[in-house]
Amino acid sequence: MPKYAKNQPVDFINAIERVAIVGAGGTIGSHITNALLETGRHTVTALSRKSSGNSLPKGVLVAPVDYDDEATIIAALKGQQFFIITMAPTAPRDTHSKLVQAAAKAGIPYVMPNGYGGDIDNIKLGADTLLGPVAQANRDEIERLDMQWITVCCGFWYDYSLAGGAARFGFDFDTRSLTLYDDGNTKNSTSTLAQVGRAVAKVLSLKELPEDEDDTSLTLSTFLNKGVYIKSFVLTQNDMFESVKRVTGTTDTDWTVTHEDTKKRYEDGLAQVKVGNMAGFSKMLYARAFYPYDSNDLSAKAQNELLGLPDESLDESTKVGIDLVKELQLRVERMAA
Ligand SMILES: NC(=O)c1ccc[n+]([C@@H]2O[C@H](COP(=O)([O-])OP(=O)(O)OC[C@H]3O[C@@H](n4cnc5c(N)ncnc54)[C@H](OP(=O)(O)O)[C@@H]3O)[C@@H](O)[C@H]2O)c1
């Protein structure tokens, strides 16, 4: 049965005002948190481990939690309307489930699960990269617990993936070398970290429900149990290389370019992962997403216009990525995986 604002209790406010987030100081979580705070429409509460050394964006409320003490998570989530999970991939496997179970006990109606990747409807790509079944299980658990989810399908993060070393978009800025997958001409859709943050803030700033049967405006409820599809740029590695050369003032002669077969690279990475060497994970993931006949291009589904997301400058985003290189290099354990 569709829900309408007109049928809600008299004190119902048709807006998401109270948002809780895990990872407010993290890669994507910090962008989402800042974008939410910038709207001036939301109170943002960060669930953060008591032992966390992460610094959190200014203006966020902090709720210290202990993943081994569910009561701390339930207490932090009580009274919140929307719960966003941005969780480090290196966190213990059961952490997401612990959060979701606590959210149900706290009475949270809506959860944005960890994801922030490819098209959830591309089952084959999801299975080949090992990420699909995990994300599906996370969404299923939310539904089983009578909550609803909205997940973000954004493709690779452009700036992060450009900066994140040769295992990602192939660039090593320290040695000025580039590994092109096949001929470097396969397109992938990408989103900048800032665009993901804006998209989440846009969705959470919509009315929660339509006023009544005649209200056809876009609401948060439009996206329930669905993906929000967004993009910044649809690019080949060669397109990225042209932008990198413009931004760094370099030419072909400054770079060592090699080619690698995507299938071989995927299989090598997967073999490493299968023996527990997580250094193979990014290699496997990015190589698979650049398969020429089944790349990670979700741009046909992008809802940028619907959400009023801005067009961005490729070269400015490339510069943001290059500025991230040193910062990501400090995250040794994380970037190795
Ligand atoms: N599309 C892409 O290109 C792309 C790239 C990378 C990742 N992703 C996706 O985005 C998700 C979030 O990635 P991210 O880089 O934003 O995460 P992140 O910054 O590495 O970590 C997010 C938060 O996780 C918490 N955390 C860290 N280690 C933990 C542990 N051992 N146990 C419990 N909590 C821990 C921390 O919060 P506190 O310190 O506050 O507790 C941290 O701020 C990933 O899991 C992945 O699904 C997508």
The ligand as an SDF file (V2000), in Angstrom:
LIG
                    3D

 48 52  0  0  0  0  0  0  0  0999 V2000
   33.0450    3.0850   -6.0340 N   0  0  0  0  0  0  0  0  0  0  0  0
   34.3020    3.0420   -5.6000 C   0  0  0  0  0  0  0  0  0  0  0  0
   35.2460    3.3730   -6.3460 O   0  0  0  0  0  0  0  0  0  0  0  0
   34.5940    2.6040   -4.1920 C   0  0  0  0  0  0  0  0  0  0  0  0
   35.9120    2.6770   -3.7310 C   0  0  0  0  0  0  0  0  0  0  0  0
   36.1820    2.2910   -2.4260 C   0  0  0  0  0  0  0  0  0  0  0  0
   35.1590    1.8560   -1.6020 C   0  0  0  0  0  0  0  0  0  0  0  0
   33.8770    1.7920   -2.0830 N   0  0  0  0  0  0  0  0  0  0  0  0
   32.7580    1.3340   -1.2130 C   0  0  0  0  0  0  0  0  0  0  0  0
   32.5210    2.3140   -0.2150 O   0  0  0  0  0  0  0  0  0  0  0  0
   32.5490    1.7240    1.0830 C   0  0  0  0  0  0  0  0  0  0  0  0
   33.1070    2.7390    2.0700 C   0  0  0  0  0  0  0  0  0  0  0  0
   34.4850    2.9570    1.7650 O   0  0  0  0  0  0  0  0  0  0  0  0
   35.2920    4.1550    2.4200 P   0  0  0  0  0  0  0  0  0  0  0  0
   36.5940    4.2500    1.7050 O   0  0  0  0  0  0  0  0  0  0  0  0
   34.4420    5.3770    2.4790 O   0  0  0  0  0  0  0  0  0  0  0  0
   35.5450    3.5900    3.8840 O   0  0  0  0  0  0  0  0  0  0  0  0
   36.6670    4.0920    4.9010 P   0  0  0  0  0  0  0  0  0  0  0  0
   36.8610    5.5490    4.7770 O   0  0  0  0  0  0  0  0  0  0  0  0
   37.8990    3.2420    4.7540 O   0  0  0  0  0  0  0  0  0  0  0  0
   36.0220    3.7040    6.2970 O   0  0  0  0  0  0  0  0  0  0  0  0
   34.7410    4.2000    6.6910 C   0  0  0  0  0  0  0  0  0  0  0  0
   34.5920    4.0650    8.1910 C   0  0  0  0  0  0  0  0  0  0  0  0
   34.6210    2.7130    8.6120 O   0  0  0  0  0  0  0  0  0  0  0  0
   34.9270    2.7160   10.0030 C   0  0  0  0  0  0  0  0  0  0  0  0
   35.8840    1.6070   10.2580 N   0  0  0  0  0  0  0  0  0  0  0  0
   37.1560    1.5150    9.8320 C   0  0  0  0  0  0  0  0  0  0  0  0
   37.7230    0.3570   10.2350 N   0  0  0  0  0  0  0  0  0  0  0  0
   36.7690   -0.2870   10.9500 C   0  0  0  0  0  0  0  0  0  0  0  0
   36.7430   -1.5190   11.6560 C   0  0  0  0  0  0  0  0  0  0  0  0
   37.8090   -2.3320   11.6920 N   0  0  0  0  0  0  0  0  0  0  0  0
   35.6010   -1.8720   12.2950 N   0  0  0  0  0  0  0  0  0  0  0  0
   34.5370   -1.0620   12.2560 C   0  0  0  0  0  0  0  0  0  0  0  0
   34.5170    0.1320   11.5940 N   0  0  0  0  0  0  0  0  0  0  0  0
   35.6100    0.5060   10.9480 C   0  0  0  0  0  0  0  0  0  0  0  0
   35.5670    4.0570   10.3470 C   0  0  0  0  0  0  0  0  0  0  0  0
   34.6640    4.8130   11.1370 O   0  0  0  0  0  0  0  0  0  0  0  0
   35.0250    5.2660   12.6420 P   0  0  0  0  0  0  0  0  0  0  0  0
   36.5200    5.3620   12.7170 O   0  0  0  0  0  0  0  0  0  0  0  0
   34.3300    6.5750   12.7870 O   0  0  0  0  0  0  0  0  0  0  0  0
   34.4730    4.1780   13.5190 O   0  0  0  0  0  0  0  0  0  0  0  0
   35.7310    4.6880    8.9820 C   0  0  0  0  0  0  0  0  0  0  0  0
   35.5960    6.0720    8.9530 O   0  0  0  0  0  0  0  0  0  0  0  0
   33.4110    0.4710    0.9040 C   0  0  0  0  0  0  0  0  0  0  0  0
   33.1400   -0.5410    1.8310 O   0  0  0  0  0  0  0  0  0  0  0  0
   33.0330    0.0360   -0.4890 C   0  0  0  0  0  0  0  0  0  0  0  0
   31.8100   -0.7000   -0.4470 O   0  0  0  0  0  0  0  0  0  0  0  0
   33.5710    2.1750   -3.3440 C   0  0  0  0  0  0  0  0  0  0  0  0
  1  2  1  0
  2  3  2  0
  2  4  1  0
  4  5  1  0
  4 48  2  0
  5  6  2  0
  6  7  1  0
  7  8  2  0
  8  9  1  0
  8 48  1  0
  9 10  1  0
  9 46  1  0
 10 11  1  0
 11 12  1  0
 11 44  1  0
 12 13  1  0
 13 14  1  0
 14 15  2  0
 14 16  1  0
 14 17  1  0
 17 18  1  0
 18 19  2  0
 18 20  1  0
 18 21  1  0
 21 22  1  0
 22 23  1  0
 23 24  1  0
 23 42  1  0
 24 25  1  0
 25 26  1  0
 25 36  1  0
 26 27  1  0
 26 35  1  0
 27 28  2  0
 28 29  1  0
 29 30  1  0
 29 35  2  0
 30 31  1  0
 30 32  2  0
 32 33  1  0
 33 34  2  0
 34 35  1  0
 36 37  1  0
 36 42  1  0
 37 38  1  0
 38 39  2  0
 38 40  1  0
 38 41  1  0
 42 43  1  0
 44 45  1  0
 44 46  1  0
 46 47  1  0
M  CHG  2   8   1  16  -1
M  END
$$$$
